[in-house]
Amino acid sequence: MPFVSTIYTKLRSFQFKINHDILFTNEKLKRVGIKQSDRCSICKKEKETLAHLFVSCEAIKPLWEKVEDNMLAPIGVFSSLSELEILLGFKPSDKLNPVVNHIILETKYYIYVSSLNEKVPN
């Protein structure tokens, strides 16, 4: 998916890390002794895993709603994104515009950078 949806090496590498579950979240950083807490950098309530950070965090859900309504609906994606679609993107067999996966990927990267800065993305 990342090789079709973007030419940016940074985003391709980022998606590769998500696909192989090697993107460092607070949960992994606490496990190796780098962080004191495994709580989400954004909501501070639950354990920060990939699924929580990108999908189920309550502070992130309004952002995904805006992306779905303002960016994805105009290009043909009218349903809510599933956890799998957010984490891995749409399959090429879904015959969607590759821009859809690029928008999802950019949004995930924005969420990740916001979590590193411990700010709620808007």
C-alpha positions as CSV (number, residue, x, y, z in Angstrom):
1,M,0.0,0.0,0.0
2,P,2.6,2.7,0.9
3,F,4.4,2.2,-2.4
4,V,1.3,2.9,-4.4
5,S,-0.1,5.8,-2.4
6,T,3.0,8.0,-1.8
7,I,6.4,8.7,-3.1
8,Y,7.6,10.1,0.2
9,T,10.2,7.9,1.8
10,K,9.4,9.0,5.3
11,L,5.7,8.0,4.9
12,R,6.6,4.7,3.2
13,S,8.9,3.9,6.1
14,F,6.3,5.0,8.6
15,Q,3.7,2.6,7.1
16,F,6.2,-0.2,7.0
17,K,6.7,0.2,10.7
18,I,3.0,0.1,11.3
19,N,2.6,-3.0,9.1
20,H,5.3,-4.8,11.0
21,D,4.3,-3.6,14.4
22,I,7.7,-1.9,15.0
23,L,6.5,1.7,15.4
24,F,7.4,2.7,19.0
25,T,4.4,3.6,21.2
26,N,4.5,4.3,24.9
27,E,3.5,0.7,25.6
28,K,6.7,-0.6,23.8
29,L,8.9,2.2,25.3
30,K,7.8,1.3,28.8
31,R,8.5,-2.4,28.2
32,V,12.1,-1.6,27.3
33,G,12.6,0.8,30.1
34,I,12.7,4.1,28.2
35,K,9.4,5.6,29.4
36,Q,7.9,5.5,32.9
37,S,4.3,5.2,31.7
38,D,2.6,3.2,29.0
39,R,-0.4,5.7,28.9
40,C,-1.4,7.4,25.7
41,S,0.4,10.7,25.1
42,I,-2.7,12.3,23.9
43,C,-5.6,11.2,26.2
44,K,-3.5,10.0,29.2
45,K,-6.1,7.4,30.0
46,E,-5.4,4.1,28.2
47,K,-2.4,2.1,27.2
48,E,-0.8,3.5,24.0
49,T,-0.9,0.8,21.4
50,L,-1.1,1.3,17.6
51,A,-4.8,0.5,17.6
52,H,-5.5,2.9,20.5
53,L,-3.3,5.7,19.1
54,F,-4.7,5.7,15.6
55,V,-8.2,4.4,16.1
56,S,-9.8,4.1,19.5
57,C,-8.4,7.1,21.3
58,E,-11.3,9.4,22.2
59,A,-9.2,12.5,21.3
60,I,-8.5,11.2,17.8
61,K,-12.1,10.2,16.8
62,P,-13.2,13.8,16.0
63,L,-10.2,14.2,13.7
64,W,-11.1,11.0,11.8
65,E,-14.7,12.2,11.4
66,K,-13.5,15.5,9.9
67,V,-11.2,13.6,7.5
68,E,-14.0,11.3,6.5
69,D,-16.5,14.1,5.9
70,N,-14.2,16.7,4.3
71,M,-11.6,14.8,2.5
72,L,-12.7,11.2,1.8
73,A,-16.4,11.7,1.1
74,P,-15.8,14.0,-1.9
75,I,-13.6,11.3,-3.6
76,G,-16.0,8.4,-3.0
77,V,-15.5,7.0,0.5
78,F,-18.8,7.4,2.2
79,S,-18.7,4.8,5.0
80,S,-16.8,5.1,8.3
81,L,-13.3,3.8,8.2
82,S,-12.7,0.5,10.0
83,E,-9.7,-0.2,12.3
84,L,-8.1,-2.3,9.6
85,E,-8.6,0.4,6.9
86,I,-7.0,3.0,9.2
87,L,-4.1,0.9,10.2
88,L,-3.3,-0.8,6.9
89,G,-5.2,1.2,4.2
90,F,-7.5,0.0,1.4
91,K,-6.4,-2.9,-0.7
92,P,-5.6,-2.2,-4.4
93,S,-8.5,-4.6,-5.4
94,D,-10.9,-2.1,-3.8
95,K,-10.5,0.1,-6.9
96,L,-10.3,3.3,-5.0
97,N,-8.2,6.3,-5.9
98,P,-4.7,6.0,-4.4
99,V,-5.2,9.4,-2.9
100,V,-7.5,7.8,-0.3
101,N,-4.6,5.8,1.2
102,H,-2.4,8.8,1.0
103,I,-4.8,10.9,3.0
104,I,-5.1,8.1,5.6
105,L,-1.4,7.8,5.8
106,E,-0.8,11.5,6.2
107,T,-3.4,11.6,8.9
108,K,-1.8,8.8,10.8
109,Y,1.6,10.5,10.5
110,Y,0.1,13.8,11.9
111,I,-1.4,11.9,14.8
112,Y,1.9,10.2,15.6
113,V,3.8,13.5,15.5
114,S,1.2,15.1,17.7
115,S,1.6,12.2,20.2
116,L,5.3,12.7,20.2
117,N,4.7,16.4,21.1
118,E,1.9,15.3,23.6
119,K,-0.6,17.5,21.9
120,V,-4.2,16.8,20.8
121,P,-4.4,16.9,17.0
122,N,-7.0,19.3,15.7
